């Protein structure tokens, strides 16, 4: 608008009004900067991330069925793929047979203990019988000694013949031998009973304090059976979490070893954002502060709300495989960025889903309550 130079007063008033407007704008911007902008730090160098679950078999086997594909939504426990379980079923049958054998051996050991106890009792009876035989032999020996002495005294008077004396002497020697045999029988019966008692003690040691259910051999066989059944159940690979299938790299007919990465599952309702802030913006950033975020996918109309849950332990360049080094002397300072992790609201994620790797704009309220 042209200024009327013929009226200096009006011109002065217009200049004053213009200066006042500039002052008001400057003051408003100063207040806005002090009250709003200085209380927030923002960046557009932010990306969606998640703790991806890697799906891998825990047993070896050939893939006979793959029930999902990339981008498919799955629920926790849903079947993802199946492995050939023929060998695993054989292992279960073998473990069941070994368990039955262990239980039978324990029962046999317990029954053997009863038999050994009966044998020990029988050997005790043998000792009694041997002692009775010894008493009988000793009685026969005494009679043989008396007969021999009597005939020996009568031989000088000619009352007995030499043959009778010889027969008496032979009977005495036989009685002495029978006594020795009886004593040896007692020793043998005693030794046999001691051996039976030792065998019974060894048998008792195998079963002392245990039952068929708690015997070590039975427990080991039962544990092997549980392991075989667990391996058999692992032939069916299920989803560990809710999410979306990604990076599927397994096909039917492929043989997988334990620990082979078959696919990944992204938990789309448990995403977070790694916002890379300049080092000069982090002075007042603290865990627990509120943040607002927008995505290029949904535009500025959809605002996500989150909280700062942590700051990385180092910058991205410091974590690189080969950190940048400058040894030439031509050093130029480069502003570094530190990742700040922001957790998102699961309800907002369900209403407006995001995907890993999408770009975000993040703004942290460093002046608000945590």
C-alpha positions as CSV (number, residue, x, y, z in Angstrom):
1,X,0.0,0.0,0.0
2,X,1.6,3.3,-1.0
3,X,2.5,5.6,1.9
4,X,1.2,9.2,1.7
5,X,4.4,11.2,2.0
6,X,2.4,14.4,2.3
7,X,1.2,13.4,5.8
8,X,4.3,12.8,8.0
9,X,2.2,12.0,11.1
10,X,0.2,9.2,9.4
11,X,3.5,7.8,8.1
12,X,4.9,7.8,11.6
13,X,1.9,6.0,13.0
14,X,2.1,3.3,10.3
15,X,5.7,2.7,11.1
16,X,4.9,2.5,14.8
17,X,2.1,0.0,14.2
18,X,4.4,-2.1,12.0
19,X,7.1,-2.1,14.6
20,X,4.6,-3.0,17.3
21,X,3.4,-5.9,15.2
22,X,7.0,-7.1,14.7
23,X,7.6,-6.9,18.5
24,X,4.4,-8.8,19.2
25,X,5.4,-11.5,16.7
26,X,8.9,-11.7,18.1
27,X,7.5,-11.9,21.7
28,X,5.0,-14.6,20.7
29,X,7.7,-16.7,19.0
30,X,9.9,-16.2,22.0
31,X,7.2,-17.3,24.3
32,X,6.3,-20.3,22.1
33,X,9.9,-21.3,21.9
34,X,10.3,-21.0,25.7
35,X,7.1,-22.7,26.6
36,X,6.7,-25.2,23.8
37,X,9.6,-25.7,21.5
38,X,12.2,-25.8,24.2
39,X,10.2,-28.5,26.0
40,X,10.2,-30.9,23.0
41,X,12.8,-32.6,20.9
42,X,11.9,-34.1,17.6
43,X,13.5,-36.1,14.8
44,X,12.4,-37.7,11.5
45,X,15.2,-40.2,11.7
46,X,13.1,-42.9,13.4
47,X,12.0,-46.4,12.4
48,X,9.6,-49.0,13.6
49,X,11.3,-52.2,15.1
50,X,10.2,-55.3,17.0
51,X,11.6,-58.3,18.9
52,X,11.2,-60.8,16.1
53,X,10.7,-64.4,17.0
54,X,12.8,-66.9,15.1
55,X,11.1,-70.1,14.3
56,X,13.4,-73.1,14.2
57,X,12.9,-76.9,14.8
58,X,14.4,-78.5,17.9
59,X,14.7,-81.9,16.3
60,X,16.1,-83.0,12.9
61,X,13.7,-84.2,10.2
62,X,12.4,-83.8,6.7
63,X,9.7,-81.2,6.2
64,X,6.5,-82.8,5.0
65,X,4.1,-79.9,5.3
66,X,4.4,-76.1,5.6
67,X,1.0,-74.5,6.6
68,X,1.8,-70.8,6.4
69,X,3.4,-68.3,4.0
70,X,5.0,-64.9,4.2
71,X,2.7,-62.0,5.3
72,X,0.2,-64.5,6.9
73,X,-1.1,-63.6,10.3
74,X,-0.8,-66.4,12.8
75,X,-1.8,-66.9,16.4
76,X,0.3,-68.4,19.2
77,X,0.1,-72.2,19.1
78,X,-0.9,-72.4,15.4
79,X,0.8,-75.1,13.4
80,X,3.5,-73.7,11.1
81,X,5.0,-76.8,9.7
82,X,5.4,-80.6,10.3
83,X,8.4,-82.8,10.1
84,X,8.5,-86.5,9.3
85,X,8.1,-88.3,12.7
86,X,8.6,-91.9,11.8
87,X,12.0,-92.2,13.4
88,X,10.7,-90.3,16.5
89,X,7.8,-92.8,16.9
90,X,10.3,-95.7,16.8
91,X,12.3,-93.9,19.5
92,X,9.2,-93.6,21.6
93,X,8.4,-97.4,21.2
94,X,12.0,-98.3,22.1
95,X,11.9,-96.1,25.2
96,X,8.6,-97.7,26.2
97,X,10.2,-101.1,25.9
98,X,13.2,-100.1,27.9
99,X,10.9,-98.7,30.7
100,X,9.0,-102.0,30.7
101,X,12.3,-103.9,30.9
102,X,13.5,-101.8,33.8
103,X,10.3,-102.3,35.7
104,X,10.5,-106.1,35.2
105,X,14.2,-106.2,36.3
106,X,13.3,-104.3,39.4
107,X,10.5,-106.8,40.1
108,X,12.9,-109.6,39.5
109,X,15.4,-108.1,41.9
110,X,12.8,-107.7,44.6
111,X,11.7,-111.4,44.1
112,X,15.3,-112.5,44.1
113,X,15.6,-110.8,47.5
114,X,12.8,-113.0,48.9
115,X,14.4,-116.1,47.4
116,X,17.8,-115.3,48.9
117,X,16.2,-114.7,52.3
118,X,14.6,-118.2,52.0
119,X,18.0,-119.6,51.1
120,X,19.7,-118.0,54.1
121,X,17.0,-119.5,56.3
122,X,17.6,-122.9,54.7
123,X,21.4,-122.6,55.3
124,X,20.6,-121.9,58.9
125,X,18.7,-125.2,59.0
126,X,21.7,-126.9,57.4
127,X,23.9,-125.7,60.2
128,X,21.5,-127.2,62.7
129,X,21.5,-130.5,60.8
130,X,25.3,-130.5,60.6
131,X,25.5,-129.9,64.4
132,X,23.2,-132.8,65.0
133,X,25.4,-135.0,62.8
134,X,28.4,-133.8,64.8
135,X,26.7,-134.8,68.0
136,X,25.9,-138.2,66.6
137,X,29.4,-138.7,65.3
138,X,30.8,-137.7,68.7
139,X,28.5,-140.2,70.4
140,X,29.7,-142.9,68.1
141,X,33.2,-141.9,68.7
142,X,32.8,-142.2,72.4
143,X,31.3,-145.7,72.1
144,X,34.1,-146.7,69.7
145,X,36.7,-145.5,72.2
146,X,35.1,-147.5,75.0
147,X,34.9,-150.6,72.9
148,X,38.5,-150.3,71.8
149,X,39.8,-149.8,75.3
150,X,37.7,-152.7,76.7
151,X,39.0,-155.1,74.0
152,X,42.5,-153.8,74.4
153,X,42.4,-154.7,78.1
154,X,41.1,-158.2,77.5
155,X,43.6,-159.1,74.8
156,X,46.3,-160.1,77.3
157,X,43.9,-162.5,79.0
158,X,43.0,-164.1,75.7
159,X,39.4,-163.2,76.2
160,X,39.2,-161.6,72.7
161,X,40.7,-162.4,69.5
162,X,43.1,-160.2,67.5
163,X,40.4,-159.8,64.8
164,X,38.0,-158.2,67.3
165,X,40.7,-155.8,68.5
166,X,41.4,-154.9,64.9
167,X,37.7,-154.4,64.2
168,X,37.4,-152.1,67.3
169,X,40.4,-150.1,66.2
170,X,38.9,-149.7,62.7
171,X,35.6,-148.6,64.2
172,X,37.4,-146.1,66.3
173,X,39.2,-144.6,63.4
174,X,35.9,-144.5,61.4
175,X,34.1,-142.7,64.3
176,X,37.0,-140.1,64.5
177,X,36.7,-139.5,60.7
178,X,33.0,-139.1,61.0
179,X,33.5,-136.5,63.7
180,X,35.9,-134.6,61.5
181,X,33.4,-134.8,58.6
182,X,30.6,-133.5,60.8
183,X,32.7,-130.6,61.9
184,X,33.6,-129.8,58.3
185,X,29.9,-130.0,57.4
186,X,29.2,-127.4,60.1
187,X,31.9,-125.1,58.7
188,X,30.6,-125.6,55.2
189,X,27.0,-124.9,56.2
190,X,28.1,-121.8,58.1
191,X,30.1,-120.5,55.1
192,X,27.2,-121.2,52.8
193,X,24.8,-119.3,55.1
194,X,27.2,-116.3,55.3
195,X,27.4,-116.3,51.5
196,X,23.6,-116.4,51.2
197,X,23.4,-113.5,53.8
198,X,25.9,-111.4,51.8
199,X,24.0,-112.1,48.5
200,X,20.8,-111.0,50.3
201,X,22.5,-107.9,51.6
202,X,23.7,-107.0,48.1
203,X,20.2,-107.5,46.8
204,X,18.7,-105.4,49.5
205,X,21.2,-102.6,48.7
206,X,19.8,-102.5,45.2
207,X,16.2,-102.0,46.4
208,X,16.7,-100.3,49.8
209,X,14.6,-97.1,50.1
210,X,13.0,-97.5,46.6
211,X,9.9,-98.8,45.0
212,X,9.3,-99.8,41.4
213,X,8.3,-96.2,40.7
214,X,11.4,-94.6,42.4
215,X,14.1,-97.0,41.4
216,X,17.0,-95.2,39.6
217,X,16.9,-97.5,36.6
218,X,13.2,-97.1,36.2
219,X,13.4,-93.3,36.6
220,X,16.1,-93.1,33.9
221,X,14.0,-95.2,31.5
222,X,11.0,-93.1,32.3
223,X,13.0,-89.9,31.7
224,X,14.2,-91.3,28.3
225,X,10.6,-92.0,27.4
226,X,9.5,-88.5,28.3
227,X,12.4,-87.1,26.1
228,X,11.3,-89.3,23.2
229,X,7.7,-88.2,23.5
230,X,8.9,-84.5,23.8
231,X,10.9,-85.0,20.6
232,X,7.9,-86.5,18.9
233,X,5.7,-83.5,19.8
234,X,8.4,-81.2,18.5
235,X,7.9,-82.7,15.0
236,X,5.0,-80.3,14.8
237,X,6.3,-76.7,14.9
238,X,3.9,-74.1,16.3
239,X,3.9,-70.4,16.4
240,X,5.5,-69.1,19.7
241,X,3.7,-65.7,19.5
242,X,1.0,-63.8,17.7
243,X,2.2,-62.0,14.7
244,X,2.9,-62.0,10.9
245,X,5.1,-64.6,9.2
246,X,8.2,-63.1,7.6
247,X,11.4,-64.5,6.0
248,X,10.1,-67.9,5.3
249,X,12.9,-69.9,3.8
250,X,11.7,-73.5,4.2
251,X,10.2,-75.8,1.6
252,X,8.5,-79.2,1.6
253,X,11.1,-82.0,1.3
254,X,13.9,-80.0,2.8
255,X,15.7,-81.7,5.7
256,X,16.3,-79.4,8.6
257,X,18.8,-79.7,11.4
258,X,18.0,-78.6,15.0
259,X,18.4,-74.8,15.2
260,X,17.9,-74.1,11.5
261,X,16.1,-70.8,11.0
262,X,12.9,-71.7,9.1
263,X,11.0,-68.4,9.3
264,X,10.4,-65.4,11.5
265,X,7.3,-64.0,13.2
266,X,6.9,-60.3,13.7
267,X,4.7,-59.3,16.7
268,X,2.9,-56.4,15.0
269,X,1.0,-55.5,18.3
270,X,4.2,-55.2,20.2
271,X,6.2,-52.8,18.1
272,X,8.5,-50.0,19.2
273,X,10.3,-47.1,17.6
274,X,14.1,-46.5,17.6
275,X,14.4,-42.7,17.2
276,X,17.9,-41.5,16.3
277,X,18.4,-38.2,18.1
278,X,21.3,-35.9,17.7
279,X,23.6,-35.8,20.7
280,X,22.8,-32.2,21.3
281,X,19.1,-33.1,21.8
282,X,19.6,-35.7,24.5
283,X,20.6,-33.5,27.5
284,X,17.1,-33.6,29.0
285,X,15.8,-36.9,27.6
286,X,14.9,-39.3,30.3
287,X,13.3,-42.8,30.6
288,X,9.5,-42.5,31.1
289,X,9.0,-39.3,29.2
290,X,6.0,-39.1,26.9
291,X,6.3,-39.0,23.1
292,X,4.1,-38.5,20.2
293,X,4.7,-40.1,16.8
294,X,3.4,-40.0,13.3
295,X,4.1,-42.3,10.4
296,X,4.4,-41.8,6.6
297,X,2.1,-44.8,6.2
298,X,-1.0,-43.2,7.9
299,X,0.0,-39.5,7.7
300,X,-0.3,-36.8,10.2
301,X,-3.9,-37.5,11.0
302,X,-3.0,-40.6,13.0
303,X,-0.9,-39.8,16.1
304,X,0.7,-42.5,18.2
305,X,1.5,-42.1,21.8
306,X,4.3,-43.7,23.6
307,X,6.9,-43.5,26.3
308,X,10.7,-43.5,26.3
309,X,11.9,-46.9,27.6
310,X,15.6,-46.6,27.1
311,X,18.6,-45.0,25.5
312,X,21.1,-47.1,23.5
313,X,24.5,-47.8,25.0
314,X,26.3,-46.4,22.0
315,X,25.8,-44.6,18.8
316,X,25.2,-46.5,15.5
317,X,28.7,-45.7,14.2
318,X,30.3,-47.1,17.4
319,X,28.5,-50.4,16.9
320,X,29.6,-50.7,13.3
321,X,31.7,-53.7,12.3
322,X,34.5,-51.4,11.3
323,X,34.1,-48.1,13.2
324,X,35.1,-45.0,11.3
325,X,38.6,-43.8,12.0
326,X,40.4,-40.6,10.8
327,X,44.1,-40.7,11.1
328,X,45.0,-38.2,8.4
329,X,44.6,-35.1,10.5
330,X,41.8,-33.7,8.3
331,X,39.3,-34.2,11.0
332,X,35.8,-32.8,10.7
333,X,33.3,-33.2,13.6
334,X,30.2,-35.1,12.6
335,X,27.2,-34.8,14.8
336,X,26.4,-38.3,16.2
337,X,23.0,-39.8,16.7
338,X,22.0,-42.0,19.6
339,X,19.0,-44.4,19.3
340,X,16.2,-43.7,21.8
341,X,13.7,-46.5,22.2
342,X,10.0,-45.5,22.4
343,X,7.3,-48.1,23.3
344,X,4.0,-47.7,21.5
345,X,0.5,-48.2,22.8
346,X,-0.8,-51.7,21.7
347,X,-4.3,-50.4,21.3
348,X,-3.3,-47.8,18.9
349,X,-1.2,-50.4,17.0
350,X,-4.3,-52.6,16.7
351,X,-6.3,-49.7,15.4
352,X,-3.7,-48.5,13.0
353,X,-1.2,-51.3,12.3
354,X,2.5,-50.6,11.5
355,X,5.2,-52.8,10.0
356,X,8.9,-53.2,10.9
357,X,11.2,-50.7,9.1
358,X,8.6,-48.0,8.4
359,X,9.7,-44.4,8.8
360,X,8.3,-42.3,11.8
361,X,8.5,-38.8,13.1
362,X,9.0,-38.7,16.9
363,X,8.7,-35.9,19.3
364,X,9.6,-36.3,23.0
365,X,8.1,-34.0,25.7
366,X,11.1,-33.3,27.8
367,X,9.2,-30.9,30.1
368,X,6.2,-33.0,30.9
369,X,5.7,-35.5,33.7
370,X,7.0,-39.0,33.4
